[in-house]
Amino acid sequence: MNSPQPTVSMADKVALIDSLCAKARILPVITIAREQDILPLADALAAGGLTALEVTLRSQFGLKAIQVLREQRPELCTGAGTVLDRHMLEAAEVAGSQFIVTPGITRDLLEASVHSPIPLLPGISNASGIMEGYGLGYRRFKLFPAEVSGGVAAIKALGGPFGEVKFCPTGGVGPANIKSYMALKNVMCVGGSWMLDPEWVKNGDWGRIQEVTAEALALLD
């Protein structure tokens, strides 16, 4: 019996990720602790210039946040992060996620996503992880945790054997090193949460979040 064909080709999904990352440049990694924070937090990020949002499924409000944002802020591009298995992938799809990000890979999750219409940015930390995804058609990866995994030097080195591959480094990326990452030809965007200090969110300091977000993007101009 032939395997089912993917509803969207891997090449098309690579193109979707490229378009998303080119527009985003910085992908904020968001964990929602309170339901009432969903809209004002997203609005603060958008006002600062970040309109592609990775909402992690680390909290009980992750899927709810994706649903709310897709319904009430359709102009934003909302994806699911910290997707760990195919069940979470399916739940994120149902919630309306427009892209999926994982911290690592399993063969099962990679294969499930091949047949999903939603693009996946799989997390890897070494060449072996890239090769696992490469064999299934993946060409865009999240390097996580970026700094611990070698940072800028690692990405430069990986560019040798993997000329088609591009990365979104996440984990330890911030104002001090963002320009060094973005200067690499095989980096398409970076992920981070430094503009989302938990105290600012807890206190509803949305103006501060907007300000720091705008400052982060200004570093790339």
C-alpha positions as CSV (number, residue, x, y, z in Angstrom):
1,M,0.0,0.0,0.0
2,N,1.3,3.4,-0.9
3,S,1.9,6.0,1.8
4,P,-0.5,8.9,1.9
5,Q,0.8,11.9,0.0
6,P,1.3,15.1,2.0
7,T,-1.4,17.7,1.4
8,V,1.2,20.5,1.1
9,S,4.6,19.7,-0.4
10,M,7.7,20.0,1.8
11,A,9.1,22.6,-0.6
12,D,5.9,24.7,-0.2
13,K,6.3,24.4,3.6
14,V,9.9,25.5,3.4
15,A,8.8,28.5,1.4
16,L,6.1,29.3,4.0
17,I,8.7,29.2,6.8
18,D,11.1,31.4,4.8
19,S,8.3,33.9,4.3
20,L,7.4,33.9,8.0
21,C,10.9,34.3,9.2
22,A,11.8,37.0,6.7
23,K,8.9,39.0,8.0
24,A,9.4,38.2,11.6
25,R,13.2,38.4,12.1
26,I,12.6,37.8,15.8
27,L,10.1,35.1,16.9
28,P,9.0,35.8,20.4
29,V,8.6,32.6,22.5
30,I,5.5,33.1,24.6
31,T,4.2,31.1,27.6
32,I,0.8,32.3,28.8
33,A,0.4,32.1,32.6
34,R,-3.0,33.8,32.8
35,E,-5.8,33.8,30.3
36,Q,-6.4,37.6,30.7
37,D,-2.8,38.2,29.4
38,I,-3.4,36.7,26.0
39,L,-4.7,39.7,24.0
40,P,-2.8,42.6,25.7
41,L,0.5,40.7,25.5
42,A,0.0,40.0,21.8
43,D,-1.0,43.6,21.2
44,A,2.1,44.9,23.0
45,L,4.3,42.7,20.9
46,A,2.5,43.7,17.7
47,A,2.7,47.4,18.6
48,G,6.5,46.9,19.0
49,G,6.7,45.3,15.5
50,L,6.5,41.5,16.2
51,T,3.5,40.1,14.4
52,A,4.5,36.4,14.2
53,L,4.1,34.8,17.6
54,E,5.2,31.4,18.9
55,V,2.8,30.4,21.7
56,T,4.3,27.5,23.7
57,L,2.2,24.6,24.9
58,R,4.1,24.7,28.2
59,S,1.0,26.0,30.1
60,Q,-2.6,25.1,30.3
61,F,-3.5,28.2,28.3
62,G,-1.3,27.5,25.3
63,L,-4.0,26.0,23.0
64,K,-6.6,28.5,24.3
65,A,-4.3,31.4,23.4
66,I,-3.8,30.1,19.9
67,Q,-7.6,29.8,19.4
68,V,-8.2,33.3,20.8
69,L,-5.5,34.9,18.7
70,R,-6.6,33.2,15.5
71,E,-10.2,34.4,16.2
72,Q,-9.6,37.9,17.5
73,R,-6.2,38.8,16.0
74,P,-6.3,37.2,12.6
75,E,-3.8,39.7,11.3
76,L,-1.1,38.1,13.4
77,C,0.7,34.9,12.5
78,T,0.2,32.5,15.4
79,G,2.1,29.2,15.9
80,A,2.5,26.6,18.5
81,G,5.8,25.9,20.3
82,T,7.0,23.2,22.6
83,V,5.1,20.6,20.5
84,L,6.5,17.2,21.8
85,D,4.5,14.5,20.0
86,R,1.9,13.9,17.3
87,H,-1.0,14.3,19.7
88,M,0.2,17.8,20.6
89,L,0.7,18.4,16.9
90,E,-2.9,17.4,16.1
91,A,-4.2,19.6,19.0
92,A,-2.3,22.6,17.7
93,E,-3.7,22.0,14.2
94,V,-7.2,22.0,15.6
95,A,-6.6,25.2,17.6
96,G,-5.7,26.9,14.4
97,S,-1.9,27.1,14.6
98,Q,-0.3,28.4,11.5
99,F,3.1,26.9,12.2
100,I,4.7,24.4,14.6
101,V,8.0,24.6,16.5
102,T,9.5,21.8,18.5
103,P,12.4,21.8,21.0
104,G,13.7,18.5,19.5
105,I,12.8,15.7,17.2
106,T,11.4,12.2,17.1
107,R,11.0,10.1,14.0
108,D,7.2,9.8,14.7
109,L,6.7,13.6,15.0
110,L,8.8,14.3,11.9
111,E,6.8,11.8,9.9
112,A,3.4,13.0,11.2
113,S,4.3,16.6,10.2
114,V,5.3,15.6,6.7
115,H,1.6,14.8,6.1
116,S,0.4,18.0,7.9
117,P,-0.5,21.1,5.9
118,I,1.2,23.2,8.6
119,P,4.9,23.9,8.3
120,L,7.1,22.5,11.1
121,L,10.3,24.0,12.4
122,P,12.0,21.1,14.1
123,G,14.4,21.7,17.0
124,I,17.9,20.2,16.6
125,S,21.2,20.6,18.5
126,N,23.7,18.8,16.2
127,A,24.4,17.4,12.7
128,S,22.7,14.1,13.4
129,G,19.4,15.8,14.1
130,I,19.7,17.7,10.9
131,M,20.3,14.5,9.0
132,E,17.3,12.8,10.5
133,G,15.1,15.6,9.3
134,Y,16.9,16.1,6.0
135,G,16.1,12.7,4.9
136,L,12.4,13.5,5.1
137,G,12.7,16.8,3.3
138,Y,13.2,19.3,6.1
139,R,15.5,22.1,5.3
140,R,14.7,24.6,8.0
141,F,15.5,24.0,11.7
142,K,15.5,25.6,15.1
143,L,18.9,25.3,16.8
144,F,18.1,24.8,20.4
145,P,19.5,25.6,22.9
146,A,21.6,27.7,20.6
147,E,24.2,29.1,22.9
148,V,24.8,25.8,24.7
149,S,24.9,24.0,21.4
150,G,27.8,26.1,20.1
151,G,26.1,29.3,19.1
152,V,27.4,31.3,16.1
153,A,30.5,29.1,15.7
154,A,28.3,26.0,15.4
155,I,26.0,27.5,12.8
156,K,29.0,28.6,10.7
157,A,30.4,25.1,10.9
158,L,27.1,23.4,10.0
159,G,26.8,25.6,7.0
160,G,29.6,23.6,5.4
161,P,28.0,20.1,5.0
162,F,24.4,21.5,5.0
163,G,24.4,24.2,2.4
164,E,20.7,24.2,1.9
165,V,19.8,24.4,5.5
166,K,18.9,27.5,7.4
167,F,18.4,28.0,11.1
168,C,16.3,29.9,13.7
169,P,18.6,29.9,16.8
170,T,16.8,30.0,20.1
171,G,18.0,29.7,23.6
172,G,20.5,32.2,25.0
173,V,19.8,34.7,22.2
174,G,19.4,38.3,23.3
175,P,20.4,42.0,22.6
176,A,24.1,41.2,23.2
177,N,24.4,38.6,20.4
178,I,21.4,39.0,18.1
179,K,23.3,40.9,15.5
180,S,26.1,38.2,15.4
181,Y,23.5,35.5,14.7
182,M,21.5,37.5,12.1
183,A,24.8,38.4,10.3
184,L,25.1,34.7,9.3
185,K,23.8,33.8,5.8
186,N,22.3,30.5,7.1
187,V,20.3,32.2,9.9
188,M,16.8,33.3,8.8
189,C,15.5,34.6,12.2
190,V,16.1,34.2,15.9
191,G,13.8,33.1,18.7
192,G,13.8,34.6,22.2
193,S,11.8,35.8,25.2
194,W,13.9,38.6,26.6
195,M,11.2,41.1,25.7
196,L,8.7,39.2,27.9
197,D,10.1,39.5,31.4
198,P,7.7,37.6,33.7
199,E,7.5,40.6,36.1
200,W,6.5,42.9,33.2
201,V,3.8,40.5,32.2
202,K,2.6,39.9,35.8
203,N,2.3,43.6,36.4
204,G,0.7,44.3,33.0
205,D,3.5,46.6,31.9
206,W,2.5,46.3,28.3
207,G,4.2,49.6,27.4
208,R,7.6,48.3,28.6
209,I,7.1,45.1,26.6
210,Q,6.3,47.2,23.5
211,E,9.4,49.4,24.1
212,V,11.8,46.5,24.5
213,T,10.3,44.8,21.5
214,A,10.9,47.9,19.3
215,E,14.4,48.2,20.7
216,A,15.2,44.6,19.7
217,L,14.0,45.1,16.2
218,A,15.9,48.4,15.9
219,L,19.2,46.5,16.6
220,L,18.7,44.7,13.2
221,D,18.2,47.9,11.2
